[in-house]
Amino acid sequence: MENNEHIPHDIVTNEIFTRLSPKCLGRCKCVCRSWKFHIETPKFIQFHYDFMVKFESNLSLIITCGSSLYILHNFLGDGTRQLTSVAMPAFARNTGIKIVGSHNGLVCIGSGKTLNNYFFFNSNMPRNLKILPFAQNVLSRTFGGKSLDFLQNRCLMTPGFGYDHIDEIYKLVYIFILTDDREPQPEGMVYNSKTGSWTRLEPPMYVEPPLSIDRWIFCGELNNCLHFVGQRDKNIIITFDLHDEIWGEINLPCCKLGFEVEKEEYELDEGYEIRVMILLMQVF
């Protein structure tokens, strides 16, 4: 039998890498350029994510409490569940945080009174944060050069986060409206993870100003579109095509919802107790 000194490249990349945790993959990227290049390709990232989800490996539950963020590891596993605290960026106007959305293991977090601070992170590697530059210049041009401080108590907004499967780009949509205008009109911006910049959007035509936008609820992504519900006095779903960056509208389906609630309690090292209510929704 021939004694091979090296493991075939295909076995390393297709069999071994897919079974490693994101933390271990981060270490493998430091071994050589070819490994780093392979691990960072969108194709491998998607393949690795699908593998982890298929076998329910290393799933986590993210919990927000005021301005704090916690991760419950091994959420669906049979072993020990560990609740850890995440070190948050020191935003100047941090008045609480909100989970905007997640895709492929990447989580988008918003912070600030008008959610004007954002960052991306992976729950398995929470120390590696990517802070997004906010489009202060776009807001200033939109509202006649007014500063963000002026807009703090006058701006209603709703964010949405998703992944453009066609161009393989993460996008963050930010819809806002200035309430003290005589004729308030909704505005929109979109952040592109590839270019790292914000651009203006044509506003949706389905918003009834001035107060309906604060009732929007971002529900997630489906068929390469973001979906928002909750507009006042209209049973509709607002959609945003992540590739073409255009708005749409579909009727809200009639359904009956059944709910089951499971409660578990966890304790932090500092002695604080968090009660997690897991809501399971079923459409009949």
C-alpha positions in Angstrom: 0.0 0.0 0.0 1.4 3.3 -1.0 2.1 5.7 1.8 0.9 9.2 0.9 2.6 12.1 2.7 -0.2 14.6 2.0 -3.9 14.5 2.3 -5.7 15.2 -1.0 -6.8 18.8 -1.4 -10.4 17.8 -2.2 -10.7 15.9 1.1 -9.4 18.8 3.1 -11.7 21.4 1.5 -14.8 19.3 1.0 -14.8 16.8 3.9 -12.8 18.4 6.7 -13.5 22.1 6.4 -17.2 21.7 6.2 -17.3 20.0 9.6 -15.2 22.6 11.4 -16.7 25.4 13.4 -16.3 29.0 12.2 -13.8 29.6 14.9 -11.6 26.8 13.7 -12.0 27.9 10.1 -10.7 31.3 11.2 -7.5 29.7 12.4 -7.2 27.6 9.2 -7.2 30.8 7.2 -3.8 31.7 8.8 -2.2 28.5 7.5 -1.8 29.4 3.8 -3.2 31.7 1.1 -5.0 28.9 -0.7 -6.9 27.8 2.4 -7.8 31.5 3.2 -9.0 32.0 -0.4 -11.1 28.8 -0.4 -12.7 29.5 3.0 -13.7 33.1 2.1 -15.4 32.1 -1.2 -19.2 32.7 -1.2 -19.7 29.1 -2.5 -17.9 27.6 0.5 -19.6 29.9 3.0 -23.0 28.9 1.7 -22.0 25.2 1.6 -20.6 25.3 5.1 -23.7 27.1 6.4 -26.1 24.6 4.8 -24.1 21.7 6.3 -24.3 23.1 9.8 -28.1 23.8 9.5 -28.7 20.3 8.0 -27.2 18.6 11.0 -28.3 21.2 13.5 -24.7 21.7 14.5 -23.7 24.5 16.8 -27.0 26.4 16.6 -27.3 29.5 18.8 -30.1 31.7 20.2 -29.4 35.5 20.3 -31.0 37.4 23.1 -31.2 41.2 23.5 -31.8 43.0 26.9 -31.7 46.8 26.8 -28.2 47.6 25.5 -26.9 44.1 26.2 -26.5 41.2 23.8 -26.3 37.5 24.8 -25.8 34.2 22.9 -27.2 30.9 24.1 -24.9 28.3 22.5 -25.9 24.7 21.7 -29.5 25.8 21.6 -31.0 22.6 20.2 -28.3 20.2 21.4 -28.6 17.6 24.2 -25.4 18.8 26.0 -24.7 21.7 28.3 -26.2 25.1 27.1 -24.0 28.1 27.7 -25.1 31.7 27.9 -22.4 34.3 27.2 -22.3 38.0 27.0 -21.1 39.8 23.8 -18.9 42.9 24.1 -20.8 45.7 22.3 -19.2 48.5 20.3 -19.1 51.8 22.2 -21.7 53.7 20.1 -22.2 57.3 21.2 -26.0 57.2 21.1 -26.6 53.7 22.3 -30.2 53.7 23.7 -30.8 50.0 23.2 -30.2 47.4 20.5 -32.4 45.5 18.1 -31.8 42.4 16.0 -32.6 43.6 12.4 -32.2 40.2 10.7 -29.8 37.3 9.9 -28.7 35.2 6.9 -26.1 32.6 6.4 -25.1 32.9 10.0 -24.4 36.7 9.6 -26.5 38.8 12.1 -27.3 42.5 11.6 -27.7 44.5 14.9 -29.1 48.1 15.1 -28.5 50.6 17.9 -29.5 54.2 18.7 -32.8 56.0 19.1 -33.3 56.1 15.3 -31.2 52.9 14.8 -28.5 54.9 13.1 -25.7 52.5 14.2 -25.3 49.1 12.7 -22.8 46.2 12.8 -22.6 42.6 11.4 -21.3 39.7 13.4 -21.2 35.8 13.4 -22.7 34.3 16.6 -19.9 31.7 16.6 -17.2 34.4 16.3 -18.8 37.4 18.2 -15.5 39.3 18.6 -15.2 39.8 14.9 -17.6 42.7 14.4 -18.0 44.8 11.3 -19.3 48.3 12.1 -21.2 49.9 9.2 -20.6 53.6 8.5 -23.9 55.4 8.7 -25.2 57.6 5.8 -25.1 60.9 7.7 -24.4 62.7 4.4 -27.5 61.1 2.7 -29.7 62.1 5.6 -28.3 65.7 5.7 -29.0 66.1 1.9 -32.5 64.7 2.3 -33.5 67.0 5.1 -31.8 70.2 4.0 -28.5 69.8 5.8 -30.0 69.1 9.2 -27.8 67.2 11.6 -28.5 63.8 13.1 -29.0 65.4 16.5 -31.8 67.4 15.1 -33.4 64.3 13.6 -33.3 62.2 16.8 -36.8 63.0 18.0 -38.3 63.7 14.6 -37.5 60.6 12.6 -39.6 57.5 12.4 -37.8 54.5 10.7 -37.9 50.8 9.9 -34.8 48.7 8.9 -34.7 45.4 6.9 -31.8 43.1 6.3 -31.3 40.4 3.6 -29.0 38.6 1.1 -29.1 39.1 -2.6 -28.7 35.6 -3.9 -28.1 36.8 -7.5 -25.2 39.2 -6.9 -24.2 37.5 -3.6 -24.4 40.7 -1.6 -25.8 41.5 1.8 -28.1 44.6 1.9 -29.5 46.7 4.7 -32.6 48.8 3.9 -33.4 51.9 6.0 -36.8 53.6 5.5 -37.4 56.8 7.4 -39.7 59.8 7.6 -39.4 63.3 9.2 -42.6 63.8 11.2 -42.6 67.6 11.7 -42.6 68.3 8.0 -45.8 70.0 6.7 -46.0 67.3 4.0 -43.9 64.4 5.3 -42.7 61.9 2.7 -41.0 58.6 3.3 -37.4 58.3 2.2 -35.2 55.2 1.8 -31.5 54.2 1.8 -29.8 50.9 1.1 -26.3 49.6 2.3 -24.3 47.4 0.0 -21.8 45.0 1.7 -19.8 44.8 -1.5 -19.2 48.5 -2.0 -19.4 49.3 1.7 -21.6 52.4 1.0 -25.1 53.7 1.2 -27.2 54.9 -1.7 -30.6 56.7 -2.0 -33.7 54.6 -2.7 -37.0 55.6 -4.4 -39.5 55.6 -1.5 -42.3 53.1 -1.4 -45.6 54.4 -2.7 -47.6 52.4 -0.2 -46.9 54.4 3.0 -49.5 56.7 4.4 -47.6 59.5 6.1 -46.8 60.6 8.6 -47.2 57.9 11.3 -47.7 54.6 9.5 -44.1 53.8 9.0 -43.5 53.2 12.7 -46.0 50.4 12.6 -44.1 48.4 10.0 -42.6 45.1 11.1 -39.7 43.5 9.1 -40.6 39.8 8.8 -37.6 38.5 6.9 -36.5 37.5 3.4 -38.2 35.2 0.9 -37.5 34.7 -2.8 -34.8 37.4 -2.8 -37.2 40.0 -1.4 -37.6 41.6 2.0 -41.1 41.6 3.5 -42.7 44.2 5.8 -46.2 44.0 7.4 -48.2 46.0 9.8 -49.2 49.1 7.9 -52.2 50.8 9.4 -55.6 50.2 7.8 -54.3 48.0 5.0 -54.0 44.3 4.8 -51.0 44.2 2.6 -47.4 43.0 2.7 -44.7 45.4 1.3 -41.9 43.7 -0.6 -38.4 45.0 -1.6 -36.6 43.2 -4.4 -32.9 43.0 -3.2 -31.6 42.6 -6.8 -33.6 45.2 -8.7 -34.1 47.4 -5.6 -37.8 48.1 -6.4 -40.8 48.0 -4.1 -43.9 45.8 -4.5 -47.1 44.9 -2.8 -49.0 41.6 -2.1 -52.2 40.9 -0.3 -51.9 39.6 3.3 -53.2 36.0 3.4 -56.0 35.0 5.8 -54.7 32.5 8.3 -55.4 31.2 11.8 -52.4 31.0 14.1 -51.8 28.5 16.8 -49.1 29.3 19.5 -47.1 27.2 21.9 -44.8 28.7 24.5 -41.8 27.0 26.1 -40.1 28.8 29.0 -36.6 28.2 30.2 -34.4 30.1 32.7 -30.7 30.8 32.5 -28.3 32.5 34.9 -25.4 34.8 33.9 -22.1 34.8 35.7 -22.9 38.2 37.2 -26.0 36.8 38.9 -28.6 38.2 36.6 -31.4 35.9 35.4 -32.9 35.9 32.0 -36.1 34.2 31.1 -36.4 33.1 27.5 -39.9 32.6 26.0 -39.7 30.5 22.9 -42.7 31.2 20.6 -43.6 28.5 18.1 -46.1 29.6 15.5 -48.0 27.3 13.2 -50.2 28.2 10.3 -53.2 25.9 9.9 
